[in-house]
């Protein structure tokens, strides 16, 4: 079959070995996915120089690939869920076209040094590789690497660092045929340690106790997401604080030995410290309570961080132990200029008594607040605080709900969902959104008075576990009250939207005939100028 270009043998459940394809040098697509009996891939597959796509996903009995491969045209290889596969073949020559390597849930123990030949690799997937113990120093040669996932690789306890790298020659400068791992490097050989394009580094579920290697990565301006969840770190290293100035998402979930987070990069938008049971201090929160700064992180998950929250409560409320978290919430809301969401544990979970609009759970999934803003309402520096108290006794494991906000019956904020997992204790979910961020740019904004309707809807699949919820108008100090509650209901009816309309019609604010005057954001900007 000299001219064969595509061969699909997927789901051939009795196929034990792939055929000899040495007579098909023009083969470009080979699909052997879900061949549950497949144990070996014939060596001829490694010599298919025109092969573009190789799919071996879910070949759960596969134990052997060709020892050496020359896939100069290969763009994609999928080895996900090849649970018995323990080694990846040696690569002969540069593979310029491959951008993604998927090895999730395999038995891979180590990657070969020749991985450095994947010179344009952008995504490296090694999620849930339970046997992975080592990575080659040549990983630093992957100069186009943007996304790396080593999550849930519990045997991976170390990462090649700069000291180790400097004693090895750059792999691409060494001939594959003459390679000798025991030979000494040439004196003038320099190892390129940079990963200048790295955007995401995910190592959650690994046992990387020493993460100082992060300091040597040359990706200070590109790294946006860092996952170190379930790692045995005690204090967040300074290299993360000082080096990754554009880091937006930091996941430290389940770092049970973590005690303190002294500082955070200025661009952090999401911080997950769920189940960090030893955590006692986050300087960012301490500074806000001490009024040294006012800008909250956009999303924070403090679930089951009892030590931390107890310390915060003591800082915020030293005189009145009965109010437990009321002063903490008011401090967090003070002087906020942008929206944020935070989940934290509190005993006797409840909405603070000073919330102007609140109701208890009456056995139904849908909570609605109808609120009227008065004529003295000002858009600037005003916002809505939403609070949901979750009762651990009422729930199975998690609470999933969605929030909708309408002004004059026009949905003005994209509905957002959240999930509170508080199986071990009562928790409070707090969300704050300024009125100016509710209204999409370029659409009409009504002048007061107007009505505001807030819906909190608990999803059908989640256990009925919301104890109470509330809405409160947050205004600058010394401002007169400019909002009143018309009614609050815990309804049985399901949410429904008009049919026959474009999906986005529910989200696009429209001009209302009942508004006295309307402004666009563009007009407001011109007035400022």
N, C-alpha and C positions, 0 to 999 in steps of 0.2 A: 504494500500500500504506500507507494512512493509519494503520492500527492495528498495523502490524508492530512487534513488540517485540524479536525476536531473529533474527539472521541469521548463519548459520555457513557461511563459504566457505573454511574451512581446507583446506590441501593442494590447492587448485585450481592445479595446476602451470602452466597456460597463462594464468592471469589476469594481465594487465599493468597494469590500472588498476581501482580499486574503482568500483562503480557510483555514479551520482548518486542520493543518498539524501535530497534536499531534499523529496521527497514522503512521507518517512517520519519525521515529527517526533517520533514516540513511541518510536523505536528506543532500546532500553536495552542490548542486548548485540550486539557486532559482533566476530566472530572471523575474522581474515584470516591467522592464523598459518600458517607454512610454505608460503606462496604464493611459490615461488622466482622466479617471473617478474614479480612485482608491483613496479612502479617508482614509481607515484604513488598517493596517496590523494586522492580527489576533494575539492575545497574544501568541499563540502556537509557532509562529516563533521565539520568544525570548528564547525558551527552546530547540532549535535545537542545541545540543552540538557538532554535527558533521558537521554543516554548515560551508562551506569553502568560498563560494562566494555569496554575496547578492547584486543584482543590482536593484535599484529603480530610476535610472536616469530618469529625465523628467516626473515624476509623479506629474504634476503641481497642482493637487487637494489634494494631500496627506497631511493630518493634524495630523495623529496619528500613532506613532510606539508603539510597546509594551513598557509598563512603565519600566520594568526591563528586562535585557537580560543576558543570560549566554552563550555567543558565544566563548567558549574556543578554538575552532578550526578555527574560522573565520580569513581569510587572507585578504579579500577585501570587502569593502562595498562602494557603489556609491550612493550618495544622491544628486548629482549635479542637479540643476534646479528643485528641489522640493520647489517651491517658497512659498507655504503656510505652510510648516513644520516649527514650531516654537521651538521645543525642541528635544533634543537628549536623548535617554533612559539612565537610571542609569545602570552601568555595575557591574555585580556580578562576582567577582573573576578576576584574571589576564588573559589577552588576549595576549598570548606570540607570536602569529603568525602574527598579523596585523602590517603591515609596512606603510600603506597609508590610510588616512581618508579624503574622498572627500565630502565637504559640500558647494561647490561653488554655489552662487546664490540661497540660501535657505532663509527661514524666521527665521532661528535660532537666538534667542535672547541671549542665554548664553550656555556655555558648563557645564555639571555637574562636580562636584569635582572628581567623579569616573573616569574621563578621565585619571587619573594617573595610572589606571590599564593597559593602553596600553603601556606596559613597553618596547616594541621594536619598537614603532612607529617612522618612519623616516620622513614621509612627512605629513604635516597637511595643507589642502587646505580649506580656508574660504574666498576665493575671492568673492567680490560683495555680501556680506551678509549685506543688508541694515538695518537690525534690531539688529545686534550684538552690544551689549552695554558693555559686561563684559566678562572677562576670569577668570577661577579659578586659585588659586595659585598652584594647583596641576600640572599645565602645566610644572612647573620646575622639576617635577619628570620624565619627558620624556627624559631620559638620552641619548637615541639614536637619538633624533630629529636632523635632518640635514637641513630640508627645511620647512619654515613656511611662509604662505601667508595670510595676513589680508588685502590685497589691496582692495580699494574701499569699505571700511566699515565705512561710515561717522559718525556713532553714537558711534564708538569705540574711546573714548577720553582718556582712561587711560589703563595702563598695570599694572598687579600686581607687586609691587616692593618688595624690600628686607624687609622693615619695616613691611609691611602687612604679608609677608610670615612667618616671624619669630614668629608671634602670633598664627599660625595654626600648628597642628601636620601633619606630613607626612601621606598622605591618606592611603598609602599601609600598614601602621602600625596599622590602625584602622579597626576593624571588620565592614563590611558593615551593618550587622544586628543591631549592637549596636551603629552605628554612630549617633552622636548628634551634629549638627552644632553649637549649642549654648553653648556647654560645653567648659570649659577651658582646654587648652593643658597641658599635663604633664610637670613638670618643666624641666626634662632632655631631652625632645624631641627636636631634631634639624631638621631644614628644609633644605633639599638639594636644593640650589638655582642654581646649575650648570646646564648648557646645553652644555656640553663639545664638542659635535659633530656638533653643529650648523654651517651650511655652508652658508645658505641663509635666510635672514630675510626681508620679503617684507610686508611693511605696508603703501604703497602708497595709497592716497585717504582717509586715516584716519585723525582724528583731534587730533593726539597725540601731544599736546603742550609741555608736559614734557616727554622727552625721557631719563631722567637720569637713568632709570632702565637698560639701555644698559650697564652702567658701572658695574653693579653687575652680568652680565652674564659671566659665566666662559667659554668663547669660543674665547678667544683672539687669539689663534693660528689656529682656523678653519674657522672663519667667512670670507667669500669671497665676498658676495654680500649683500648690504644693500639698501633697497628702503624706503625712507621717503618722497616720492613725495607728494605734496599738503598738507604738514603738516605746522602748523603755527609757526615753529621755526624762530628765528631771527638771531642767531649766531650758527654755528656748534659747538656742545659741545666738550669739550676737551677729553671726554672719547672716542669719535670716533677717534680722532687724535692719542691719546697716547696708547689706549688699543688694537685696532684692527689693528695690525701691518701688517697683511697679507690681508687686505681688498683690493679687486681689482676693484669692481664695486660699485659706489656710485651714486644713483639716487635721486636727489633733485628737480626734475622737478616740476614746478608750486608752489614752496614754495615762495609765493608772498611777504612774510614779511622778507625773508632772506636778510640780509644786507652784511654780511661778512663771508668769509671762511678763517680763519686765517692760518691754516696749514692743511695738508692732510697726511694720512698714506703713508709711502714710497713705498708701493706696488700698489698704485692706477693705474689702467690702463684705466678706463673709468669713466668720470665725466659728468653727465647730469644735467645741471642747466637751461634747456630750460624754458622760461616763468617766470624766477625769476626776476621780473620787478624791485624790490627794491635793487637787488644785486649791490654793488659798488666796492667790492674788493675781489680778490682771490690772496692770497699772493704768490702762485706759479707763476702766470703770472707776477705779479709785480717784483718778483725777477729775472725772465728771462729778462724782459725789462731793469732792472737795472744791468744786467750781473752778478748777484750774483750766478746764477746757469744756467745750459744749458739744462737739461733733461726735455723735455716736457712730459705731460701725453699723452698716446697713442691715446685716442679718447676723444674729448671734444665737447659738444653741448652747445653753448652760444646763441641759437636762442632767439630773442626778449629780450636779456639782454642789453638794450640800455645804461643804466647808467654805467654798468661795461665797456662796449666797448668804450664809450665816454671817460672814465677815462684812459683806456689803450691807446687810440689814442693820448690823450694829453701827456701822459708820453713818448710815442715813437716819437711823431712828434710835438714838441713845437714851431718850427720855421716856418713851412710851412703848413698852413691850407688847401692849395689846394690839397695836396696829400693825404688827409684824412686817408687812411689806408696803403699807400705804405710802410712807415717806420715801421708800426706795423708788417706787414708781413715779412719784411726783418729782423727785430729783432727776430721774432719767429723762423725764419729759421737759424739764426746764431748759429754756433757751435753745431748743432744737430747731434747726433750720431745714432739715431734710428728713425723709422718711426712714424708719428703721423698724426691725422686728426682733424681739428677744423672747426666749423661752427659759424659765428658771423655776426651780422647786421652791415651794413655800409650805409651811405647815398650815392646816386649816384653809386650804386654797379658797379664795373668794375675790370678787371684784371689790376694789377699795370703796368704802362708804361714800367718799367724796365724789365719785363718778356721778354726774348729773343724770344720766340715763342708764338704767340697768334693770335686769330682770333675772329671776331664777328659772331654772329648768322646770318645765311643767309636763314633761313627757313627750314632747314633739321635737322634730328635727330643725324646724325653721324659725329663726328669731328675726323679727323685723322691728326697727326703730324708725318712727316718723318724727322728724325734727324740723322746726322752723327757725330760720335765722331772722333776726330782727333788723330794723332799718339801720341800726348803728353798727352792723357787722362790717368788718374790714377784711379783705382777702389777704393782705400782707400780714405775715407773722402769726397767722391763725391756722390751726390744723385740727384733725380729729384723732383722738386716741381710742383704740379699740382694745378691749380686754376680754379674754376668755379664760375662765377658771375650770380646770379639768379635775374631776374627782376620781382618784385612783380606785375607789371602791366600786364605782359604777362601770368601769371599763375593763376590757379584756387585755389589750396590749397597747392600742393606739387610737387616736381620735383624728379623723380626717375631715376637714371642713373648708368651705370656700366663702369668701367675703365679696359682696357686691356693694357698690356705692352709687347712688343715683342723686342727681340734682334736678329738680323740676321734672322728675320721671325720665330723665335722660341718663343713661349709664355713662359716668364720667371717668371711671377708673377701670382698667382691665381687671376682670375678676381674678383673684389670686387664691391659691389653695395652700394649706399648710397642714402638717401632720405633727401631733404632739404624742410622743411615745413616753409615757410616764407610768410604766407598770409597777415601779417601785415606790412612787410617792406622788402626792398631789403637785400639780404644776400650774403656773400662770403663763399665758401667752399674751404678749403685749405688742401692739402694732401702732405706729404713729405715721400719719401721712399729712403733710401740709396741703391746704386747699389749692395752692398754686400748682402743686404737682398732680392734682387730680385731673385738671383740665388739659387735654392734649393741645399742643402748640398749634396755633392757627385757627382754632374753633372759637365759637362765641362763648362768652362768659357773662352770666346774668348779674345785674346789680341787685342787692338785697331790697326787700325781703324775698326769700325763696325757700323752698322746702328741700330737705335732704333726707333720703331714705337709705338706711344701712341694713343689709341682709347678711346674716350669718347662717349658713346652711350646712348642717352636718350630713355627710354622705351616707347613703343607705348601707354600704358595706361595713361601716365603722360602728362600733358599739355606742349606744346612747350614753354618753359619759360627760357631756358638758354640764357642769354644775350651775354655772351662771355666766352671764356675759354683760358687757356694758359699753357705752359710747360716751365720750366726754369731749367738750370743746376746749382746746388748749389755746390760750390767748396770752399776749404779753402781760407782764405785771401791771396792776392798777387800771386795767381795762374793764369797762362795765360788761356785765353778762349780755351777750348778744345772740343767745340761742335758747330755745325752750323745747321741751319734749311735748309732742302732741299725743302720741300713744306708743306703747310697746306691746308686742304680741308674740306669743310662742305658738306658731301655727302648725296645723296638721297637713295643709295642702302642699303638694310638690311644686317645685319651680317649673314654670313653663314660659316659653318665648313664642312670639308670633311666628307662624309659618309663612312660607312664600316670600320671605325677605332675604336679602343678602345677609350672610353671617355678621358682617361688620356693621350692619345697621343698628345692632344692639349696642355698639360701642361708640358710634359717631355722634357727638353732641350736635343738636340741631337748633336753629333759631326758634325761640318759643314766643307765641303771641301774648303770653301772660307776663312777659318781662317788660318792665318800663323802658329799659335801655340796655343795649348790648355793646360789648367791646370785643375786639379781637386782640390776641397777644401782640400782633404787629402794631396795632394802634397804640397800645400801652407802651411799647418800646419807643415809638416815635415821640410820645408825650414826655418820656424821660429824657430824650435827647433835646 
